[in-house]
Structures are given as structure tokens and as C-alpha cells.
Amino acid sequence: MKAAVYTKYGPPEVIEIKDIEKPIPKDNEVLVKIFASSMNRTDCGFRKPEYPLIIRLINGIQRPKITVMGNEFSGEVETAGKDVKNFQPRDKVFGLKTNKFGTHAEYICISENGSIALKPDNISFEDAAGVCDGLMLAIAYMREIDFSKNQKILINGASGSIGTAGVQLARYFGANITAVCNAKNIGLIKNLGAGKVIDYEKEDFTKDNEKYDIVFDAVGKSSFLKCRKILKEDGIYFSTELGYLGQNIFLTLLTPLFRKRKVKFPLPKDNKKDIEFFKELIEKGNYSAVIDRIYSLDEIVEAAKYVETVGVTHQTLKNNL
């Protein structure tokens, strides 16, 4: 089968399209023919290690152990292992394979109890391949929020993968949302549910006169120190990044001891229950995919370059449907 393979760390050009062995499903697995996947920050962060020590400890010191990236997928079940009960051939599916990756390829095997569900009928394969990663990351933070208190939340990086998921989840849970993005995406973010949008190219959101219960930095480009002035006395700061010198991990431990304003840094993890919840959100019209560009798998180097240039975005890698 065809796959996007990288055997050394480096820039997008280290990725090559190669023929590799087609996987064979175990008794409890399905073999999925992938129709679409995505290119995201995680893929780029592993290939060209954003946090070199951590990534190399996870994925190999000198060269990557996992050589086919990609964690989102949509497609069709081709075969099912003899013990599989919930899926059958020709089922249209979508989901995540975060731990072992491998979706930048024509096929993957995944346990029927893994992060996989039937694809919602009201979205395309391309859209289905671009929703789960952002939702999985965003919901880990949203679950730390008590939405029964009519929370005021500011989301920085609202037009990115995690940001658009955060805006839509916060709207679903009933929050009052202020979003931060650039001018070209203001209309989009308002349509997704933000009541107020700040153009970061014209205004520093950390100098906003409003006070917020939650500041969710979905791009990790700010800091608790900068944002604490706009937090209420018992407010919470979230970031999707470790921060300078890994400060967000330490602040998560320290801030509850010394101040009411807290930093929280939950560790996201995908699971089947969440994929089923995402499916329900989409089917009921409570969530929309936001795709920036669509590339073929053969154009994956260009897709990776675009992610690294823009920073955060939604892209789909499309196989032959």
C-alpha cells in the first residue's frame, strides 16, 4: 500500500511516498481503507521535534520509531476480524489513532473498541477526517470547566483546529465566548458561536477591559503571566502548550497553593466514548468541520509546509474516494 514515510527527523522534505506492507487485522480489529486523513500540529511536532527531548524519548533518540504519521481518519471497513461484532465490511467510519499514528496511508488496522465510530451521514469523508483531533484536545480542557456558572471564556487562537473545536464546544455547553483570531476569520468564528471577536493584529487581547472566568490559549502563544490581568480572581488559565521552559506544568502544581487564579494543564486522551459523542454532536447539527485546504496524499510535503507556515489550520489529505 502507499504511505507517507519519514525515516529521519527534519523539515517536510524528509517525507517520502513509499509502498509498504498492507496491515492484516487481528481477530478484534477492522481493516479500514482510508479515504481521508489530516495534517496537523502533532504530525509536524513529531517529524521536526517541537520539544526535542520529549519527542525523541517517545519516538526514538536518533531516528523515529513510528515512521508513518497521521492520527485522524475516515474511510470504509474493508475486512473485519472474526471476533468483531460492531462493524462489518462497507461500514463508513471515522476516528483517531493517536498512540500509534499511521493514518497517512491507504489502510490502517484498529480495534473495534478503539477510537472509531460510524461516520455521521451528514458530513463528507473529508470533513470527518478533520474533526476528531481538535475535538479530542479541546474537550479535555472543557471538561475542567463548570459550565453551570454561566462562564465567560476567552479563546486565543480561535481559528485553529483546537480553537474552532473549543468555540463550538463552549457554545454547546452554554458559555459566553470571546474569541481571538485574525480579521479574515472573524465572520467564521462569529458563526461558530463567539459573541465577541478580537482581531489580534489590531488589539492585544491581554489588555482587554473584560474579566474572564477562563482563558483558553488554544495556540499556546501567550502565558499565564500575561493573561492573569484579564482573569477573574478565581479564574483559570489553560494552554495547549508546555510554555517557556515547561512552565505550565509547574504552574499547574504551584498556582493552587499560592493564589486563587489557577493554571490547569490536562492531558488529553482519545477514547471510543468521545468519538461517539462527537458523532452525536455532528449529527444533531451542533458541530461543523472547518477545513482550510484539501491536498492529495502525494502532496503531503506541501501540506506540511503550509501547516508550519500558517501555524494552526485544518487540512485534509485525500486518497482516491
KAFEN-V851177 format. One record per run of one state. SS is the DSSP state (alpha for helix, beta for strand, coil for the rest). FROM is the first residue (numbers start at 1). LEN is the number of residues. If there is no record, write none. Layout:
BEGIN
SS:FROM:LEN / SS:FROM:LEN
END
This chain:
BEGIN
coil:1:1 / beta:2:4 / coil:6:6 / alpha:12:3 / coil:15:1 / beta:16:4 / coil:20:9 / beta:29:10 / coil:39:2 / alpha:41:7 / coil:48:4 / alpha:52:8 / coil:60:12 / beta:72:9 / coil:81:11 / beta:92:5 / coil:97:8 / beta:105:1 / coil:106:1 / beta:107:5 / coil:112:4 / beta:116:3 / coil:119:6 / alpha:125:4 / coil:129:3 / alpha:132:11 / coil:143:4 / alpha:147:3 / coil:150:2 / beta:152:5 / coil:157:4 / alpha:161:13 / coil:174:2 / beta:176:6 / coil:182:1 / alpha:183:10 / coil:193:3 / beta:196:4 / coil:200:5 / alpha:205:3 / coil:208:4 / beta:212:6 / coil:218:6 / alpha:224:7 / beta:231:9 / coil:240:4 / alpha:244:15 / coil:259:3 / beta:262:3 / coil:265:7 / alpha:272:12 / coil:284:9 / beta:293:4 / alpha:297:14 / coil:311:4 / beta:315:4 / coil:319:3
END
